[in-house]
Amino acid sequence: MDSRTTRQVQGFGTSIFSEMSRLANQHGAVNLGQGFPDFDGPDFYKEAAKEAIDAGLNQYAISHGAPRLRQAIAATWRHDHGREVDPETEVTVTSGATEALFDAIQAFVGPGDEAIVFEPFYDSYLPSTLLAGGTLRPVTLRPPDWAFDPDELAAAFGPKTRVLLLNTPHNPTGKVFSGDELRLIADLCQRWDVIAITDEVYDRIIFDDAVHLPLAELPGMWERTITINSTGKSFSLTGWKIGYLIAPAAVTAALRIVHQFVTFATSTPMQHASAVALELALANDYYDQLRRDYARRRAVLADVLAASGLPALPIAGGYFLNSDLSGLGFADDVTFCRWLTAEVGVAAVPPSAFYLDPARAPLLARFCFAKRDETLRAAADRLRRVRDLLPGGN
């Protein structure tokens, strides 16, 4: 790396995710590490994009989002949560949820400020905070139920706290924060006058009796919550990068100032297609079918992992399973994932990459089940050899 780059950029390096993908390609491994589907999204979404392109909707959109898409986002929130959202002043369209997270952090974190985050955490949270001049204050989630210590959370708040980052349903643990946990978080945010930035991209992928409750809907939280979502996870077209922010007008004004200098505007035909997708999804059983499909895939991969001696922890949402590696003889999760990719031919992600201090991570491996049946079957065929190939013949 060029020595003239900034200190922050020099500290980032190459992520473990890039390494695992490179190893998977090198060894021809079945890649269950990549956190996106290897199947296509619904035809009605793709057809809407083609129609938008053919209709000439190919120039810059309004910076904060095409009106029809902002209206569809507001209508979806009203349908799901009963609250009226003003599409003109409270909805902003971004180039994916990662840009939305960056915009929100740049708008409300400055040099010397602190951002509270539940650890493990999505990898973009740290660089976005460091580039703003802030620091992360982690509060650790602990398996098997990924609970946090209320006293640890309370102690994390202080005069330097500006934002709290919340991801629910949570990547990589699959935790869906409960109503009691959210009420505690809400109380502390209000007590310390802190903005909550909530990453809710997996809100449509929940299982069993789990209920997703947006933090913004708790008493006193609408005025101080930035809700981030996208169409990528819900419609299995992650490469289209359509994200959005929902926040009160005064907060939205700050977000839009940052957004206009990051991407200015997001792909126009994809915005119009996303509006059609959101409208149609409210009129049919698309989301119910999505949950049923993912529940089936979850069960398939859980059975495969259990039969391979890699039992998975239970999850309530998202599309990842974490396997328990204890007793297999590996010093850490990175060593295991490298071995699994090279020797077994299946790629997973080491969850320690989601920790500020990797030494605090439990010994687990994250597998993605947003995959075609044939991909999961190919992985199953290879994972059956895990016990035979373990170092020392465990």
C-alpha positions as CSV (number, residue, x, y, z in Angstrom):
1,M,0.0,0.0,0.0
2,D,1.2,3.5,-0.8
3,S,2.8,5.1,2.3
4,R,1.0,8.4,1.6
5,T,-2.4,6.9,2.4
6,T,-4.0,8.0,5.6
7,R,-3.4,6.2,8.9
8,Q,-7.0,5.0,9.0
9,V,-6.9,3.4,5.6
10,Q,-3.5,1.8,6.3
11,G,-5.0,0.1,9.4
12,F,-7.8,-1.6,7.5
13,G,-5.9,-4.2,5.4
14,T,-7.5,-7.0,3.5
15,S,-10.5,-8.6,5.1
16,I,-10.8,-12.3,6.1
17,F,-13.9,-12.3,3.8
18,S,-11.7,-11.6,0.7
19,E,-9.2,-14.2,1.9
20,M,-11.9,-16.9,2.2
21,S,-13.3,-16.1,-1.2
22,R,-9.9,-16.3,-2.7
23,L,-9.2,-19.6,-1.0
24,A,-12.5,-21.0,-2.1
25,N,-11.7,-20.1,-5.7
26,Q,-8.2,-21.5,-5.4
27,H,-9.4,-24.9,-4.1
28,G,-12.7,-25.1,-6.0
29,A,-14.6,-25.1,-2.7
30,V,-18.4,-24.9,-2.3
31,N,-18.7,-21.4,-1.0
32,L,-21.0,-21.2,2.1
33,G,-19.0,-18.2,3.3
34,Q,-20.3,-15.6,1.0
35,G,-23.3,-13.8,2.6
36,F,-25.5,-13.6,-0.5
37,P,-27.8,-15.9,-2.5
38,D,-26.5,-17.9,-5.4
39,F,-30.0,-17.9,-6.9
40,D,-31.9,-15.2,-8.6
41,G,-34.6,-12.9,-7.3
42,P,-38.3,-12.9,-8.4
43,D,-39.2,-12.5,-12.0
44,F,-41.6,-9.6,-11.3
45,Y,-38.7,-7.6,-9.9
46,K,-36.4,-8.3,-12.9
47,E,-39.1,-7.6,-15.4
48,A,-39.8,-4.2,-13.8
49,A,-36.2,-3.3,-14.2
50,K,-36.3,-4.2,-17.9
51,E,-39.4,-2.1,-18.4
52,A,-37.9,0.9,-16.6
53,I,-34.8,0.7,-18.8
54,D,-37.0,0.4,-22.0
55,A,-39.1,3.3,-20.8
56,G,-36.1,5.6,-20.8
57,L,-35.7,5.9,-17.0
58,N,-32.0,5.9,-17.2
59,Q,-30.8,9.4,-16.1
60,Y,-30.0,10.7,-12.7
61,A,-32.8,10.3,-10.2
62,I,-33.5,12.9,-7.5
63,S,-30.6,12.6,-5.1
64,H,-32.7,11.4,-2.1
65,G,-34.6,8.9,-4.2
66,A,-37.2,8.4,-6.9
67,P,-40.6,9.6,-5.6
68,R,-42.4,6.3,-6.4
69,L,-39.8,4.3,-4.5
70,R,-40.0,6.6,-1.5
71,Q,-43.7,6.4,-1.5
72,A,-43.6,2.5,-1.7
73,I,-41.2,2.5,1.3
74,A,-43.5,4.7,3.3
75,A,-46.5,2.5,2.3
76,T,-44.7,-0.6,3.4
77,W,-43.9,0.9,6.8
78,R,-47.5,2.0,7.2
79,H,-48.7,-1.5,6.3
80,D,-46.3,-3.3,8.6
81,H,-46.2,-0.9,11.6
82,G,-49.2,1.4,11.3
83,R,-47.2,4.6,11.3
84,E,-47.5,7.3,8.6
85,V,-44.0,8.1,7.2
86,D,-43.6,11.2,5.1
87,P,-41.9,10.1,1.8
88,E,-40.8,13.6,1.1
89,T,-39.0,14.4,4.3
90,E,-38.4,11.0,6.1
91,V,-37.2,8.6,3.5
92,T,-33.9,8.6,1.7
93,V,-32.7,6.0,-1.0
94,T,-29.1,5.0,-1.0
95,S,-26.8,2.7,-2.9
96,G,-27.3,-0.3,-0.6
97,A,-27.5,-0.5,3.2
98,T,-23.8,-0.2,3.6
99,E,-23.9,3.3,2.1
100,A,-26.8,4.1,4.4
101,L,-24.8,3.0,7.4
102,F,-21.8,5.1,6.2
103,D,-24.0,8.2,5.7
104,A,-25.6,7.8,9.1
105,I,-22.3,7.4,11.0
106,Q,-20.7,10.3,9.1
107,A,-23.7,12.5,9.9
108,F,-23.7,11.8,13.7
109,V,-20.2,10.7,14.7
110,G,-17.2,13.1,14.8
111,P,-13.6,13.1,16.1
112,G,-13.5,11.9,19.7
113,D,-17.1,10.6,19.7
114,E,-18.0,7.0,20.6
115,A,-20.4,4.6,19.0
116,I,-21.8,1.7,21.0
117,V,-22.1,-1.6,19.1
118,F,-23.1,-5.1,19.9
119,E,-20.3,-7.5,19.3
120,P,-19.9,-9.5,17.0
121,F,-20.8,-6.8,14.4
122,Y,-21.1,-6.4,10.6
123,D,-17.6,-5.5,9.3
124,S,-18.5,-2.0,7.8
125,Y,-19.3,-0.5,11.2
126,L,-15.7,-0.2,12.3
127,P,-14.2,1.5,9.3
128,S,-17.2,3.8,8.9
129,T,-16.7,4.9,12.5
130,L,-12.9,5.3,12.3
131,L,-13.2,7.3,9.1
132,A,-15.5,9.7,11.0
133,G,-12.9,10.1,13.7
134,G,-14.8,8.1,16.3
135,T,-14.3,4.9,18.2
136,L,-16.4,1.8,18.9
137,R,-17.5,0.7,22.3
138,P,-18.4,-3.0,22.1
139,V,-21.0,-4.7,24.2
140,T,-20.6,-8.5,23.8
141,L,-23.3,-10.9,22.9
142,R,-22.6,-14.4,24.3
143,P,-23.7,-17.8,23.0
144,P,-25.7,-19.9,23.0
145,D,-28.6,-17.4,23.2
146,W,-26.5,-14.4,22.4
147,A,-27.7,-12.4,25.4
148,F,-25.9,-9.3,26.6
149,D,-25.2,-8.1,30.1
150,P,-27.5,-5.1,30.9
151,D,-24.9,-3.7,33.3
152,E,-22.3,-3.9,30.5
153,L,-24.6,-2.0,28.2
154,A,-25.4,0.7,30.7
155,A,-21.7,1.2,31.5
156,A,-20.9,1.7,27.8
157,F,-22.9,4.9,27.7
158,G,-21.1,8.1,28.6
159,P,-20.7,11.8,27.7
160,K,-18.8,10.9,24.5
161,T,-21.6,8.5,23.3
162,R,-23.2,9.8,20.1
163,V,-24.8,6.8,18.5
164,L,-25.8,3.2,19.2
165,L,-25.5,0.7,16.3
166,L,-28.1,-2.1,16.5
167,N,-28.5,-5.0,14.0
168,T,-31.6,-7.0,14.4
169,P,-32.1,-9.7,13.0
170,H,-28.4,-9.9,13.7
171,N,-25.5,-10.9,11.5
172,P,-23.7,-13.2,12.2
173,T,-25.5,-14.7,15.2
174,G,-29.1,-14.9,13.9
175,K,-30.3,-13.2,17.1
176,V,-33.6,-11.3,17.0
177,F,-33.6,-8.8,19.9
178,S,-36.5,-9.2,22.2
179,G,-39.0,-6.5,23.3
180,D,-37.4,-6.4,26.8
181,E,-33.9,-5.9,25.3
182,L,-35.1,-3.2,23.0
183,R,-36.9,-1.4,25.8
184,L,-33.7,-1.3,27.8
185,I,-31.8,0.0,24.8
186,A,-34.5,2.6,24.2
187,D,-34.4,3.8,27.8
188,L,-30.6,4.2,27.8
189,C,-30.6,6.1,24.4
190,Q,-33.2,8.5,25.7
191,R,-31.4,9.0,29.0
192,W,-28.1,9.8,27.3
193,D,-29.7,11.6,24.3
194,V,-28.2,9.1,21.8
195,I,-29.1,8.5,18.2
196,A,-29.9,4.8,17.4
197,I,-28.9,3.5,14.0
198,T,-30.7,0.3,13.4
199,D,-29.6,-2.1,10.6
200,E,-32.8,-4.2,9.8
201,V,-31.9,-5.7,6.4
202,Y,-32.9,-9.3,7.5
203,D,-36.3,-8.2,8.9
204,R,-38.2,-10.4,6.4
205,I,-36.2,-13.5,7.2
206,I,-37.3,-14.7,10.6
207,F,-38.2,-18.1,11.9
208,D,-40.5,-20.0,14.3
209,D,-42.1,-17.7,16.9
210,A,-39.6,-14.8,16.5
211,V,-41.1,-11.3,16.1
212,H,-39.1,-8.4,14.6
213,L,-39.9,-5.2,16.4
214,P,-38.3,-2.0,15.0
215,L,-36.7,0.1,17.7
216,A,-38.2,3.2,16.1
217,E,-41.7,2.0,17.1
218,L,-40.9,2.1,20.8
219,P,-42.2,5.1,22.8
220,G,-39.9,8.0,22.5
221,M,-37.7,6.4,19.9
222,W,-39.1,7.6,16.5
223,E,-37.4,11.0,17.1
224,R,-34.0,9.5,17.6
225,T,-33.8,6.4,15.4
226,I,-32.4,6.0,11.9
227,T,-33.8,2.7,10.4
228,I,-31.8,1.2,7.6
229,N,-33.0,-1.5,5.2
230,S,-32.6,-2.6,1.6
231,T,-34.3,-4.7,-1.0
232,G,-31.2,-6.9,-1.5
233,K,-31.8,-9.4,1.2
234,S,-35.6,-9.5,0.9
235,F,-35.7,-9.9,-2.8
236,S,-32.4,-11.8,-3.3
237,L,-30.9,-9.3,-5.7
238,T,-28.0,-8.0,-3.6
239,G,-26.0,-6.7,-6.6
240,W,-28.7,-4.0,-7.4
241,K,-27.7,-2.1,-4.2
242,I,-31.0,-0.4,-3.3
243,G,-30.9,0.7,0.3
244,Y,-32.8,3.2,2.3
245,L,-33.0,5.2,5.5
246,I,-36.1,6.1,7.4
247,A,-35.8,8.8,10.0
248,P,-37.6,12.0,11.3
249,A,-37.3,15.0,9.1
250,A,-34.5,16.9,11.1
251,V,-32.4,13.7,11.1
252,T,-33.1,13.0,7.5
253,A,-31.9,16.5,6.5
254,A,-28.5,15.7,8.0
255,L,-28.4,12.2,6.3
256,R,-29.1,13.7,2.9
257,I,-26.3,16.2,3.2
258,V,-23.8,13.3,3.5
259,H,-25.6,11.1,0.9
260,Q,-25.4,13.8,-1.8
261,F,-21.6,13.7,-1.6
262,V,-21.2,9.9,-1.4
263,T,-23.2,8.6,-4.3
264,F,-25.5,11.6,-5.1
265,A,-28.1,9.3,-6.6
266,T,-28.8,5.6,-6.9
267,S,-29.4,3.6,-10.1
268,T,-32.7,5.0,-11.6
269,P,-34.1,2.0,-13.3
270,M,-33.4,-0.2,-10.3
271,Q,-35.2,2.3,-8.1
272,H,-38.3,2.1,-10.2
273,A,-38.1,-1.7,-10.3
274,S,-37.8,-1.7,-6.5
275,A,-40.9,0.4,-6.1
276,V,-42.8,-2.1,-8.2
277,A,-41.4,-5.0,-6.1
278,L,-42.4,-3.4,-2.8
279,E,-45.9,-2.6,-4.1
280,L,-46.5,-6.1,-5.4
281,A,-45.0,-7.8,-2.3
282,L,-47.7,-6.1,-0.2
283,A,-50.4,-7.5,-2.6
284,N,-49.3,-11.1,-2.6
285,D,-47.7,-13.7,-0.3
286,Y,-44.2,-13.0,-1.4
287,Y,-42.7,-12.4,2.1
288,D,-44.5,-15.5,3.5
289,Q,-43.1,-17.6,0.8
290,L,-39.6,-16.1,1.3
291,R,-39.7,-17.2,5.0
292,R,-40.9,-20.6,4.1
293,D,-38.1,-21.1,1.6
294,Y,-35.5,-20.0,4.0
295,A,-36.9,-22.1,6.8
296,R,-36.5,-25.1,4.6
297,R,-32.9,-24.2,3.6
298,R,-32.1,-23.6,7.3
299,A,-33.3,-27.1,8.2
300,V,-31.4,-28.7,5.3
301,L,-28.1,-27.1,6.3
302,A,-28.6,-27.7,10.0
303,D,-29.1,-31.4,9.4
304,V,-26.0,-31.5,7.1
305,L,-23.9,-29.8,9.8
306,A,-25.1,-32.0,12.6
307,A,-24.4,-35.1,10.6
308,S,-20.9,-33.8,10.0
309,G,-20.1,-33.3,13.6
310,L,-20.5,-29.5,13.3
311,P,-23.7,-28.9,15.3
312,A,-25.2,-25.4,14.7
313,L,-26.5,-23.0,17.3
314,P,-30.2,-22.1,17.0
315,I,-31.1,-18.9,15.2
316,A,-34.2,-16.7,15.0
317,G,-33.5,-14.7,11.9
318,G,-31.1,-14.1,9.0
319,Y,-29.6,-16.7,6.7
320,F,-26.5,-17.8,8.6
321,L,-25.8,-20.8,10.9
322,N,-22.9,-20.9,13.4
323,S,-21.4,-24.3,14.0
324,D,-19.7,-25.2,17.3
325,L,-16.1,-26.2,16.7
326,S,-15.2,-27.1,20.3
327,G,-13.5,-30.5,20.7
328,L,-12.2,-30.5,17.1
329,G,-8.7,-29.6,18.0
330,F,-8.4,-26.2,16.3
331,A,-6.8,-23.3,18.1
332,D,-9.1,-20.7,16.5
333,D,-11.8,-20.3,13.9
334,V,-9.6,-18.8,11.2
335,T,-7.4,-21.9,11.3
336,F,-10.5,-24.2,11.0
337,C,-12.0,-22.2,8.1
338,R,-8.7,-22.3,6.2
339,W,-8.5,-26.0,6.8
340,L,-12.1,-26.6,5.8
341,T,-11.7,-24.7,2.6
342,A,-8.4,-26.3,1.5
343,E,-8.9,-29.9,2.8
344,V,-12.7,-30.5,2.7
345,G,-13.6,-28.1,-0.1
346,V,-16.3,-26.1,1.7
347,A,-15.8,-22.4,2.6
348,A,-17.1,-20.8,5.8
349,V,-16.4,-17.5,7.5
350,P,-14.6,-17.2,10.9
351,P,-16.9,-15.1,13.2
352,S,-13.8,-13.7,15.0
353,A,-13.7,-11.3,12.0
354,F,-16.7,-9.6,13.5
355,Y,-15.0,-8.8,16.8
356,L,-12.9,-5.7,17.8
357,D,-10.6,-8.2,19.6
358,P,-10.8,-11.5,17.8
359,A,-9.5,-13.3,20.9
360,R,-12.9,-12.7,22.5
361,A,-14.7,-14.7,19.9
362,P,-16.1,-18.2,20.7
363,L,-14.9,-21.1,18.6
364,L,-17.5,-21.1,15.8
365,A,-17.7,-21.1,12.0
366,R,-20.4,-19.2,10.1
367,F,-22.2,-20.9,7.1
368,C,-24.6,-19.2,4.8
369,F,-27.7,-21.2,3.7
370,A,-28.9,-18.6,1.1
371,K,-28.0,-21.2,-1.5
372,R,-29.6,-23.4,-4.2
373,D,-30.5,-26.9,-3.3
374,E,-27.7,-28.3,-5.5
375,T,-25.2,-26.1,-3.7
376,L,-26.3,-27.3,-0.3
377,R,-26.2,-30.9,-1.6
378,A,-22.7,-30.4,-3.0
379,A,-21.6,-29.1,0.4
380,A,-23.2,-32.0,2.2
381,D,-21.3,-34.5,0.1
382,R,-18.0,-32.9,1.1
383,L,-18.8,-32.2,4.7
384,R,-19.5,-35.9,5.3
385,R,-15.7,-36.3,5.2
386,V,-15.0,-33.8,8.0
387,R,-14.5,-36.5,10.7
388,D,-12.2,-38.6,8.5
389,L,-10.0,-35.6,7.5
390,L,-9.7,-33.9,10.9
391,P,-6.1,-33.5,12.0
392,G,-5.3,-36.4,14.3
393,G,-8.3,-38.4,13.0
394,N,-10.7,-37.0,15.6
